[in-house]
């Protein structure tokens, strides 16, 4: 049997890779699938509208408008409650179900969510097993984890617990919770996890360039790679990795226009400029033009002011109506 072709996956980045950003990045191309931001599960079965709010792709075949499948990520610590919510979610025909054991945010961890559970491999197993019973074998079921809470001492145990619980694949971010997002990512530890389990492992962490992509694959031994902040900082990264026409800043004009349009339609006007500034703040890493635009936009607070600046910069503005999120 020939090996599975390498896949590029768009990471679930809370507060960064929202629905609007997923639409833009997948329209630019290069992604095989992605995962939305987490749906927090705590104490009750959520209504369908909650899942659809976090992952609007569920209302369009669980795909972005470009056709990229988007899986839904659940986060919580109660196996039964997570299973019940997974059952509700499965009824909405998601492209797949993912479990979050990687979020390092203190507010999440204080409520026993995300990476906080990496000290409890037996609980990880119970969660995975409970959710697996609700997710049919035909639907992809994955878990995203870090290497541990404070250290890597239980990384292999956690990965094996999730495998035994029935996940089809593991996505491993090569940092602990305490590491946050500080470089470097520990790609060699992703390799150790890969060697400790039989299910496929997707490598994640500190991939900003095609050279980083080649390096993480070589060091981790993983075929598949998930792109996170590097994908937002260079929206053409996935295309570059796949050897497609890369392009430069001029190719991002339509993407910036599309993003601004989507944001203005879904976000309150008072918050919309901040969302565009956040993206430009990351784009500055790779594009001098983004630095210039960011500096001009820093003090702007009104949508109309941003419209005028974008138009003066040669970036079309197409939104007509704005509605609250």
C-alpha positions as CSV (number, residue, x, y, z in Angstrom):
1,X,0.0,0.0,0.0
2,X,1.4,3.4,-1.0
3,X,1.8,6.0,1.8
4,X,-0.9,8.6,2.2
5,X,-0.1,11.9,0.5
6,X,1.1,14.6,2.7
7,X,-1.6,16.9,4.0
8,X,-1.5,20.5,5.1
9,X,-4.0,21.4,7.8
10,X,-5.2,24.8,9.1
11,X,-4.9,25.0,12.8
12,X,-7.7,26.0,15.2
13,X,-6.4,29.3,16.6
14,X,-8.7,30.9,19.2
15,X,-9.2,34.6,18.5
16,X,-7.1,34.5,15.3
17,X,-8.4,31.9,12.8
18,X,-12.0,32.7,13.0
19,X,-14.6,32.0,10.3
20,X,-13.6,35.0,8.3
21,X,-9.9,34.2,8.4
22,X,-10.6,30.5,7.5
23,X,-12.6,31.8,4.5
24,X,-9.8,34.0,3.3
25,X,-6.9,31.5,3.9
26,X,-8.7,28.6,2.3
27,X,-9.7,30.7,-0.7
28,X,-6.0,31.4,-1.3
29,X,-5.5,27.6,-1.4
30,X,-3.2,24.9,-0.3
31,X,-5.1,23.4,2.7
32,X,-6.5,19.9,2.7
33,X,-8.7,20.5,5.8
34,X,-8.9,22.6,8.9
35,X,-10.3,22.8,12.4
36,X,-12.5,25.6,13.8
37,X,-11.9,27.3,17.2
38,X,-13.0,25.3,20.2
39,X,-16.6,24.9,21.3
40,X,-16.6,25.0,25.1
41,X,-18.7,22.3,26.6
42,X,-19.7,22.6,30.3
43,X,-22.7,21.0,32.0
44,X,-25.3,21.0,29.2
45,X,-26.0,19.9,25.7
46,X,-25.5,23.0,23.5
47,X,-28.1,24.1,21.0
48,X,-27.3,23.6,17.3
49,X,-27.0,27.4,16.9
50,X,-24.0,27.4,19.2
51,X,-22.1,25.0,17.0
52,X,-23.1,27.0,14.0
53,X,-22.0,30.2,15.5
54,X,-18.5,28.9,16.1
55,X,-18.4,27.0,12.9
56,X,-20.7,28.6,10.3
57,X,-19.2,26.1,7.8
58,X,-21.7,23.6,9.3
59,X,-24.4,25.4,7.4
60,X,-22.7,24.9,4.1
61,X,-21.7,21.2,4.1
62,X,-19.0,21.7,6.8
63,X,-16.8,23.4,4.1
64,X,-15.5,26.9,3.5
65,X,-16.8,28.6,0.3
66,X,-13.5,27.4,-1.3
67,X,-14.5,23.8,-0.5
68,X,-12.1,23.1,2.3
69,X,-13.5,20.7,4.9
70,X,-13.6,22.1,8.4
71,X,-13.8,19.9,11.5
72,X,-15.3,21.0,14.8
73,X,-13.3,21.1,18.0
74,X,-14.8,20.4,21.4
75,X,-13.2,21.4,24.7
76,X,-14.2,20.3,28.2
77,X,-13.4,17.9,31.0
78,X,-16.7,15.9,31.5
79,X,-16.7,12.7,29.4
80,X,-20.4,12.2,29.5
81,X,-21.2,15.8,28.7
82,X,-18.7,15.9,25.9
83,X,-20.2,12.7,24.5
84,X,-23.7,14.1,24.6
85,X,-22.5,17.2,22.8
86,X,-20.6,15.1,20.2
87,X,-23.9,13.3,19.6
88,X,-25.7,16.6,18.9
89,X,-22.8,17.7,16.7
90,X,-22.7,14.5,14.7
91,X,-26.3,15.2,13.8
92,X,-25.2,18.4,12.0
93,X,-22.9,16.4,9.7
94,X,-19.5,17.9,10.5
95,X,-16.4,17.1,8.4
96,X,-14.9,15.6,11.6
97,X,-14.7,15.9,15.4
98,X,-11.6,17.0,17.3
99,X,-10.9,17.3,21.0
100,X,-8.9,20.2,22.5
101,X,-6.1,19.2,24.9
102,X,-3.8,22.0,23.7
103,X,-5.1,25.4,24.6
104,X,-2.7,27.1,27.0
105,X,-4.9,30.1,28.0
106,X,-5.1,30.6,31.7
107,X,-8.8,31.3,31.7
108,X,-9.4,28.0,29.9
109,X,-7.0,26.0,32.1
110,X,-8.5,27.3,35.4
111,X,-11.7,25.6,34.4
112,X,-10.0,22.3,33.6
113,X,-10.0,22.8,29.9
114,X,-7.4,22.4,27.1
115,X,-3.8,21.7,28.1
116,X,-4.7,21.6,31.9
117,X,-5.9,18.0,31.4
118,X,-2.5,16.7,30.3
119,X,-1.7,15.7,33.9
120,X,-4.6,13.3,33.8
121,X,-4.1,10.7,31.0
122,X,-6.7,8.4,32.5
123,X,-9.3,11.2,32.1
124,X,-8.1,11.8,28.5
125,X,-8.8,8.1,27.8
126,X,-12.3,8.3,29.3
127,X,-13.1,11.5,27.3
128,X,-11.9,10.0,24.0
129,X,-13.7,6.7,24.6
130,X,-17.0,8.4,25.5
131,X,-16.9,10.7,22.5
132,X,-15.8,7.8,20.2
133,X,-19.0,6.0,21.1
134,X,-20.9,8.9,19.6
135,X,-18.8,9.5,16.5
136,X,-19.3,6.9,13.7
137,X,-16.3,5.2,12.3
138,X,-16.9,6.9,9.0
139,X,-16.3,10.3,10.6
140,X,-12.7,11.5,11.3
141,X,-12.1,11.7,15.0
142,X,-8.9,13.4,16.2
143,X,-7.4,15.0,19.3
144,X,-5.0,17.9,19.5
145,X,-2.5,17.9,22.4
146,X,0.6,19.6,23.7
147,X,3.5,17.8,25.2
148,X,2.4,18.3,28.7
149,X,1.5,20.9,31.3
150,X,4.8,21.9,32.9
151,X,7.1,19.2,31.3
152,X,7.1,16.3,28.9
153,X,7.1,13.5,31.5
154,X,3.6,12.3,30.6
155,X,3.5,13.1,26.9
156,X,3.7,9.5,25.7
157,X,1.3,8.3,28.3
158,X,-1.3,11.0,27.2
159,X,-0.9,10.1,23.6
160,X,-1.3,6.4,24.2
161,X,-4.4,7.1,26.4
162,X,-6.0,9.0,23.5
163,X,-5.1,6.3,21.1
164,X,-6.6,3.7,23.3
165,X,-9.7,5.8,23.6
166,X,-10.3,5.5,19.9
167,X,-9.0,8.6,18.1
168,X,-8.1,8.1,14.5
169,X,-5.1,10.5,14.6
170,X,-3.3,12.8,17.0
171,X,-2.2,16.4,16.3
172,X,0.8,17.3,18.5
173,X,1.9,20.8,19.2
174,X,5.6,20.6,20.1
175,X,5.4,22.6,23.3
176,X,4.1,22.3,26.8
177,X,1.4,24.5,28.3
178,X,4.1,26.5,30.2
179,X,6.0,27.0,27.0
180,X,3.1,29.0,25.6
181,X,4.2,30.0,22.1
182,X,7.9,30.7,22.9
183,X,10.3,29.1,20.4
184,X,11.6,26.7,19.8
185,X,8.9,24.0,19.3
186,X,10.2,20.6,20.3
187,X,10.0,18.7,17.1
188,X,12.1,15.8,18.4
189,X,9.4,15.2,21.0
190,X,6.8,15.0,18.3
191,X,8.9,12.2,16.9
192,X,8.9,10.4,20.2
193,X,5.1,10.6,20.4
194,X,4.8,9.3,16.8
195,X,7.0,6.3,17.7
196,X,4.9,5.6,20.8
197,X,1.5,5.2,19.0
198,X,0.1,3.4,16.0
199,X,-2.3,6.1,14.7
200,X,-1.0,8.9,12.4
201,X,0.5,11.9,14.1
202,X,0.3,15.4,12.6
203,X,3.2,17.7,13.5
204,X,2.4,21.3,14.7
205,X,4.5,24.2,15.9
206,X,6.8,27.0,14.7
207,X,6.3,26.5,10.9
208,X,6.7,29.9,9.3
209,X,8.4,29.1,6.0
210,X,8.7,26.2,3.5
211,X,12.2,25.5,5.0
212,X,10.5,25.1,8.5
213,X,8.0,22.7,6.9
214,X,10.8,20.6,5.5
215,X,12.6,20.6,8.8
216,X,9.6,19.7,11.0
217,X,8.8,16.8,8.7
218,X,12.4,15.6,8.8
219,X,12.8,15.9,12.5
220,X,9.4,14.6,13.6
221,X,9.1,11.9,10.9
222,X,5.5,13.0,10.4
223,X,3.9,13.0,6.9
224,X,1.2,15.6,7.8
225,X,1.8,19.1,9.1
226,X,-0.6,21.6,10.7
227,X,0.0,25.4,10.1
228,X,-0.9,27.9,12.8
229,X,0.3,31.5,13.2
230,X,2.7,31.0,10.3
231,X,-0.4,30.6,8.0
232,X,-1.8,33.9,9.2
233,X,1.5,35.7,9.0
234,X,2.0,34.5,5.4
235,X,-1.4,33.6,3.8
236,X,0.5,32.3,0.8
237,X,2.6,29.8,2.9
238,X,0.5,26.7,2.1
239,X,0.8,27.4,-1.6
240,X,4.5,27.9,-1.3
241,X,4.9,24.6,0.5
242,X,2.9,22.8,-2.1
243,X,5.1,24.3,-4.9
244,X,2.2,26.3,-6.3
245,X,2.5,29.9,-7.6
246,X,3.4,31.8,-4.4
247,X,3.1,35.5,-5.3
248,X,3.6,38.5,-3.1
249,X,1.8,41.5,-1.5
250,X,-0.1,42.3,-4.7
251,X,-1.7,38.9,-4.5
252,X,-3.0,39.7,-1.0
253,X,-5.0,42.8,-1.9
254,X,-8.1,40.8,-2.8
255,X,-7.6,38.7,0.4
256,X,-7.5,41.8,2.5
257,X,-10.5,43.2,0.8
258,X,-12.4,39.9,1.3
259,X,-11.5,39.8,5.0
260,X,-12.5,43.4,5.6
261,X,-15.8,42.7,3.9
262,X,-16.5,39.6,5.9
263,X,-15.5,41.3,9.2
264,X,-17.7,44.4,8.5
265,X,-20.7,42.2,7.8
266,X,-20.3,40.0,11.0
267,X,-18.7,42.2,13.6
268,X,-19.9,45.3,15.4
269,X,-18.3,48.4,13.8
270,X,-16.5,49.3,17.0
271,X,-14.6,46.1,16.9
272,X,-14.0,45.7,13.1
273,X,-10.9,47.9,12.7
274,X,-9.1,46.0,15.5
275,X,-9.6,42.7,13.7
276,X,-7.9,44.0,10.6
277,X,-5.1,45.6,12.6
278,X,-4.5,42.2,14.3
279,X,-4.0,40.5,11.0
280,X,-1.7,43.3,9.7
281,X,0.3,43.0,12.8
282,X,1.2,39.5,11.9
283,X,1.6,40.2,8.2
284,X,4.3,42.7,9.1
285,X,6.6,39.7,9.8
286,X,6.7,38.9,6.0
287,X,5.6,42.0,4.1
288,X,7.0,45.5,4.3
289,X,3.8,46.9,2.8
290,X,1.9,45.5,5.7
291,X,4.2,47.4,8.1
292,X,3.4,50.7,6.3
293,X,-0.3,50.0,6.2
294,X,-0.4,49.0,9.9
295,X,1.4,52.1,11.0
296,X,-1.1,54.3,9.0
297,X,-4.0,52.3,10.5
298,X,-2.9,52.2,14.1
299,X,-4.8,55.2,15.3
300,X,-8.0,54.7,13.2
301,X,-11.1,53.7,15.1
302,X,-13.9,54.1,12.6
303,X,-14.9,51.8,9.7
304,X,-15.2,54.7,7.3
305,X,-11.6,55.8,8.1
306,X,-10.3,52.3,7.4
307,X,-12.3,52.2,4.2
308,X,-10.6,55.4,3.0
309,X,-7.1,54.2,3.9
310,X,-7.6,50.9,2.1
311,X,-8.9,52.6,-1.0
312,X,-6.0,55.0,-1.0
313,X,-3.7,51.9,-0.8
314,X,-5.3,50.3,-3.8
315,X,-7.3,47.7,-1.9
316,X,-10.9,47.5,-2.9
317,X,-13.7,48.0,-0.4
318,X,-16.8,46.1,-1.2
319,X,-19.0,45.8,1.9
320,X,-22.4,47.5,1.8
321,X,-24.2,46.5,4.9
322,X,-22.9,45.8,8.4
323,X,-24.6,43.7,11.0
324,X,-23.8,42.8,14.6
325,X,-22.2,39.4,15.2
